[in-house]
Amino acid sequence: MTIKRVLGLGTYPIVKPVHGGQRRVHAFKQFYRTLGIEYVYACVYSGAHYSRPFVSDLDVPFVKPLDLDGLPHFDLPFLDDMFSGSQVERHDATLRHFLRIVDRVDPDALQVEQAFAWPLARKLMEAHPDRFRLIYSSHNIEAPLKGAILERNGVSAPVAMEVMSAVEAIEQECCTAASLVVCVSDVDCRYYRNWKAPEYIVVVPNGAERPPAEAPDLSQVRDVFGEEPFLMSVGSSYPPNIEGLCDLIFRDGAFFLPPVKSLAICGGMADGAFQHHEYQRYREANSARVHFFPAIEESRLWAIKAGCRGTMLPLQTGGGTNLKTAEALALGKWVVATSVALRGFQRFAQDEGVIIADDRRSFRRAIAHVLQARPLEISTSTRQQRDSLYWDRCFVDSGLSTKIHQVSESGTGKS
């Protein structure tokens, strides 16, 4: 069976890709197009996080179940993706919606974008036995991340362990059923080898989009920052993004900076950081130094990237690799990052302009240093090395196209 059409399934929309997961899915869509494969994406999304301009007619909102029997952890925080992915098991209208999408798209393969969409894919495969290849597109090893996030937010260790076990079961089942597993790092690859033979796993590292051909309109930056230097950070509402930002920068106030706009916080992390008690404690002082761009258009995000002095990556916990790290390095500007944020990108750690800072004092000193330093000009050799960070190179260098061809020719790849 030649794969000509792929139906991607997930738990967040990609109409306007901002956070790392959305951008990775969007990159897959672009890559498949170069292979002559049509990629159509649909999801079950949380209405609390996404509104109509950000969703397509193929996406359906999460519906709170009337009967919570069999859902012992429904009241826990940060499990929206789990319950969105499994909505199809308890909501007939959702199942009918996705079965209609299958009829409309007629896919040769289903691609699960992060393990939480596996229950949805499984239902579609049960309705159409032996019809689809299954591609598991892993963005992280999810189980330990869920457990850590829950514990840091007051959930008891035994309950967090129960959730971890449930997530690991989802990952294992999806991995076992897949014809091909695509993951983000060699570390993740070794993990998935517990359930899948190496020849059915391929590593596609997180990457960055190439800059637009037309230079961004910097007036979109100057209306906030004027001619003052500033650093930026962009990310989703993923808890480690917010926690790292608030601990390293906003805790006890951002008084290490002069009272002028110096930091741009973009994407879903903006609302979470603004509402965080560490920010609110010194809200007036912090607001003099920080500007939030919570719902940001792509053109303005590129203008901020073009106009900034550098980027901040204040990530202290998490797994996998971080797409925003690839984007920061690809810019060729100053990068202030923790060791955690550079996971998977250690080969760039000694490059000019990359400052590693793992505690609050050194991270703040690094930010202050960059704001006072001259704009960075990286060498030609460094820029050539960083060309490998762009998505087109990530896909080509990974050999994914060969793997897709092998899946088309050989069958399920279950092992």
C-alpha positions in Angstrom: 0.0 0.0 0.0 1.5 3.3 -1.0 0.8 6.1 1.5 -0.8 9.0 -0.2 -2.9 10.5 2.6 -2.2 10.7 6.3 -4.7 11.7 8.9 -3.0 13.3 11.9 -4.8 13.0 15.3 -4.0 15.2 18.3 -5.3 17.1 21.3 -4.7 20.7 20.2 -5.4 22.6 17.0 -2.7 23.7 14.5 -4.6 26.4 12.6 -2.2 29.0 14.1 0.8 27.1 15.3 2.6 28.9 18.2 3.7 26.4 20.8 6.2 23.6 20.1 3.8 20.8 19.6 1.8 22.8 17.1 4.9 23.8 15.2 6.2 20.2 15.1 2.8 19.0 13.6 2.8 21.8 11.1 6.4 20.9 10.1 5.3 17.3 9.4 2.5 18.6 7.2 5.0 20.7 5.2 7.4 17.7 5.0 4.7 15.3 3.8 3.8 17.8 1.1 7.4 17.5 -0.3 6.8 13.8 -0.6 3.5 14.2 -2.4 1.6 13.0 0.6 -1.5 14.9 1.8 -1.5 15.4 5.6 -4.9 16.3 7.2 -5.1 17.0 10.9 -8.0 16.9 13.3 -8.1 17.0 17.1 -10.2 17.1 20.3 -9.2 20.4 22.0 -9.8 22.1 25.2 -12.2 25.0 24.8 -10.6 26.7 27.8 -7.4 27.1 25.8 -8.5 27.6 22.2 -11.3 29.6 20.6 -12.9 29.6 17.2 -10.2 31.5 15.2 -7.6 28.9 16.3 -9.6 25.8 15.4 -10.8 24.2 12.1 -14.1 22.6 11.2 -12.4 19.2 11.6 -11.6 19.9 15.3 -14.1 19.2 18.1 -14.1 20.6 21.6 -13.7 18.6 24.8 -17.0 17.8 26.4 -17.1 17.3 30.1 -18.7 13.9 30.8 -21.9 13.8 32.8 -20.9 10.5 34.4 -17.5 10.4 36.0 -17.6 6.8 36.9 -14.4 5.2 35.6 -12.7 8.5 35.5 -11.0 8.6 39.0 -8.5 11.4 38.2 -10.8 13.7 36.3 -10.6 16.4 38.9 -6.8 16.6 38.7 -5.0 19.5 36.9 -3.0 19.2 33.7 -4.8 16.1 32.4 -6.8 17.9 29.6 -4.8 16.0 26.9 -5.5 12.6 28.5 -9.3 13.1 28.7 -9.5 14.8 25.3 -7.7 11.9 23.6 -10.1 9.4 25.3 -13.3 11.4 24.7 -14.1 9.1 21.8 -14.5 6.2 24.1 -17.4 7.8 26.0 -18.9 10.3 23.5 -20.7 8.8 20.5 -21.0 12.1 18.7 -17.2 12.5 18.8 -16.7 9.0 17.3 -19.2 9.7 14.5 -17.4 13.0 13.7 -14.1 11.3 13.3 -15.5 8.4 11.3 -17.0 11.0 8.9 -13.5 12.5 8.6 -12.1 9.1 7.7 -14.8 8.8 5.0 -14.0 12.2 3.7 -10.1 12.0 3.8 -9.8 8.3 3.0 -6.4 8.1 4.7 -3.8 5.3 4.1 -2.2 6.0 7.5 -3.1 7.5 10.9 -0.5 9.6 12.6 -0.9 9.9 16.4 0.6 13.3 17.5 1.7 12.5 21.1 0.4 9.4 22.8 -2.7 10.9 24.2 -4.5 10.7 20.9 -4.0 6.9 20.8 -7.5 6.0 22.1 -9.0 8.0 19.3 -6.8 6.2 16.7 -7.5 2.9 18.2 -11.3 3.4 17.9 -10.9 4.3 14.2 -8.8 1.3 13.6 -11.3 -0.9 15.3 -14.0 0.5 13.0 -11.8 -0.2 10.0 -9.7 -3.3 10.7 -6.5 -3.6 8.6 -7.2 -0.4 6.7 -4.5 1.9 8.0 -0.9 2.0 8.8 -0.2 3.6 12.2 2.6 6.2 12.7 3.3 7.2 16.3 4.7 10.7 16.3 6.1 11.0 19.8 7.0 14.5 21.1 8.2 13.4 24.5 8.3 10.4 26.8 5.0 11.5 28.5 4.6 9.4 31.6 7.4 10.8 33.8 6.5 14.3 32.7 2.9 13.9 33.9 4.0 12.5 37.2 6.5 15.3 37.9 4.0 18.0 36.9 1.3 16.6 39.2 3.6 16.2 42.2 5.0 19.8 41.8 1.4 21.0 41.9 0.4 19.3 45.1 -0.8 15.9 43.9 0.3 13.1 46.2 3.0 10.7 45.0 0.8 7.6 45.0 -1.9 9.3 42.8 0.8 10.8 40.5 2.2 7.3 40.2 -1.2 6.0 39.2 -1.4 8.6 36.4 2.1 7.8 35.3 1.3 4.1 35.0 -1.9 4.9 33.0 0.1 7.2 30.6 2.9 4.7 30.2 0.3 2.0 29.3 -1.0 4.4 26.6 2.5 5.0 25.2 3.4 1.3 25.3 0.2 0.2 23.5 0.5 2.9 20.8 4.2 2.1 20.3 3.4 -1.6 20.0 0.6 -1.1 17.5 2.6 1.3 15.3 4.1 0.6 12.0 6.6 3.3 12.6 7.6 5.4 15.7 9.0 8.9 15.1 10.7 10.5 18.2 12.8 13.5 19.0 16.0 12.3 20.4 18.4 9.3 20.8 17.4 9.1 24.5 13.7 8.7 23.5 14.7 6.2 20.8 16.3 4.0 23.4 13.1 4.1 25.5 10.9 3.1 22.7 13.2 0.1 21.9 11.6 -1.6 24.9 8.6 -2.2 22.7 9.7 -1.7 19.1 12.6 -3.0 17.0 15.1 -0.3 16.1 14.4 -0.5 12.4 10.9 0.7 13.0 12.0 3.8 15.0 13.4 7.0 13.5 14.7 10.2 15.2 13.5 13.5 13.8 14.9 16.2 16.1 13.0 19.3 16.8 13.8 22.1 14.4 13.1 25.7 13.4 11.4 27.3 10.4 13.5 29.3 8.1 13.0 33.1 8.3 10.4 34.6 5.9 11.7 35.9 2.6 10.3 39.4 3.4 12.0 41.2 6.2 9.6 41.6 9.2 8.1 45.0 10.0 10.0 46.2 13.0 7.5 48.9 13.8 5.5 46.0 15.5 8.4 45.9 18.0 9.3 49.6 18.3 5.7 50.4 19.4 6.5 48.5 22.7 10.3 48.6 23.1 11.3 51.7 21.2 15.0 51.5 20.5 15.8 49.7 23.8 17.4 46.2 23.7 15.2 43.4 24.8 15.2 39.6 25.2 12.3 37.3 24.2 10.9 34.0 25.3 8.1 32.1 23.6 6.3 29.0 24.8 3.1 27.2 25.5 1.1 27.1 28.8 3.0 23.9 29.5 3.7 24.1 33.3 7.5 23.8 33.2 7.7 26.8 30.9 5.8 29.0 33.3 7.5 27.6 36.5 11.0 28.2 35.1 10.2 31.7 34.0 8.7 32.7 37.3 11.3 31.1 39.4 14.4 32.4 37.5 13.1 35.8 36.5 10.0 37.0 38.4 10.6 35.5 41.9 11.1 38.4 44.3 10.6 40.8 41.4 12.6 41.5 38.3 14.5 44.3 40.0 17.8 43.2 38.3 16.5 45.1 35.3 16.0 48.9 35.0 12.3 50.0 34.9 12.0 49.9 31.1 10.5 47.3 28.9 13.2 44.7 28.5 11.5 41.3 28.2 9.0 40.0 25.6 7.0 36.9 26.8 5.1 35.3 23.9 2.6 32.6 23.5 0.5 30.6 25.9 3.1 30.9 28.7 2.3 34.7 28.8 -1.1 34.3 30.6 0.2 31.7 33.0 3.2 33.8 33.9 1.1 36.9 34.4 -1.3 35.2 36.7 1.4 33.4 38.7 1.8 34.5 42.3 5.5 35.2 41.8 4.7 37.8 39.1 1.6 39.2 40.8 3.6 39.8 44.1 5.4 42.7 42.4 3.1 43.2 39.4 3.6 46.9 39.0 7.4 46.7 39.1 7.4 43.6 36.8 5.0 45.2 34.3 7.4 48.1 33.9 10.0 45.7 32.6 8.0 43.0 30.8 5.5 43.0 27.9 3.3 40.0 27.3 2.2 38.8 23.8 -0.3 36.0 24.7 -2.2 35.7 21.4 0.5 36.7 18.9 0.3 36.6 15.1 3.1 35.0 13.2 4.2 38.2 11.5 4.6 39.9 14.9 6.4 37.0 16.4 9.0 37.1 13.5 9.3 40.9 14.1 10.1 40.2 17.8 12.6 37.5 16.8 14.2 40.0 14.3 14.3 42.9 16.7 15.4 41.1 19.9 18.9 41.1 21.3 18.6 37.5 22.2 16.4 34.7 23.7 15.8 33.3 27.1 15.3 29.6 27.8 14.5 29.4 31.5 13.4 25.7 31.6 14.3 23.8 34.7 12.4 20.5 34.2 10.8 18.5 31.4 11.7 15.8 29.0 12.6 15.2 25.4 14.1 18.2 23.5 12.7 21.7 23.2 11.7 23.1 19.8 12.2 26.7 21.2 15.9 25.8 21.8 16.3 25.0 18.1 14.5 28.2 17.2 16.7 30.3 19.6 19.9 28.8 18.2 18.8 29.2 14.6 18.3 32.9 15.1 22.1 33.4 15.6 21.6 35.8 18.5 22.5 35.7 22.2 21.0 32.7 24.0 20.6 32.5 27.8 19.6 29.0 28.7 19.6 26.4 31.4 21.3 23.0 30.9 17.8 21.4 30.8 16.8 23.7 27.9 19.9 22.6 25.9 19.1 18.9 26.2 19.6 17.4 22.8 21.5 20.5 21.6 24.7 20.1 23.7 26.8 20.3 20.6 26.1 24.0 20.5 26.7 24.7 24.2 30.2 26.1 23.6 29.2 28.3 20.7 29.7 32.1 20.8 26.8 33.9 22.4 25.4 30.8 24.3 25.4 31.4 28.0 24.4 28.5 30.3 23.0 29.5 33.6 21.3 27.1 36.0 20.5 29.2 39.1 18.5 32.4 39.6 21.6 34.6 40.2 23.6 33.5 37.2 20.5 33.5 34.9 19.7 37.1 35.9 23.3 38.2 35.5 23.4 36.7 32.0 20.2 38.6 31.0 21.7 41.8 32.3 24.9 41.2 30.5 23.2 40.5 27.2 21.1 43.6 27.4 24.3 45.7 27.8 26.3 43.8 25.2 26.6 44.6 21.6 24.4 42.6 19.2 26.0 39.2 18.4 27.5 38.4 15.1 28.2 34.6 14.9 30.9 33.3 12.7 30.3 31.8 9.2 31.3 28.3 10.3 28.8 28.5 13.3 26.0 29.7 11.0 26.7 26.8 8.6 26.6 24.3 11.5 23.3 25.7 12.7 21.7 25.3 9.3 21.1 21.7 10.4 18.6 23.1 12.9 16.1 24.0 10.2 13.1 21.7 9.7 13.9 20.8 6.1 17.4 19.6 7.2 16.0 17.8 10.2 13.7 15.7 8.0 16.2 15.1 5.2 19.0 14.2 7.6 16.7 11.8 9.6 16.0 9.5 6.7 12.3 9.6 7.5 11.3 9.6 3.8 13.0 6.2 3.4 11.2 4.9 6.5 7.8 6.0 5.2 8.6 4.2 1.9 9.5 1.0 3.8 6.3 1.2 5.9 4.3 1.6 2.6 6.0 -1.5 1.2 6.4 -3.8 4.2 3.2 -3.6 6.2 2.5 -3.0 9.9 6.0 -3.2 11.4 4.6 -4.7 14.6 7.3 -6.3 16.6 
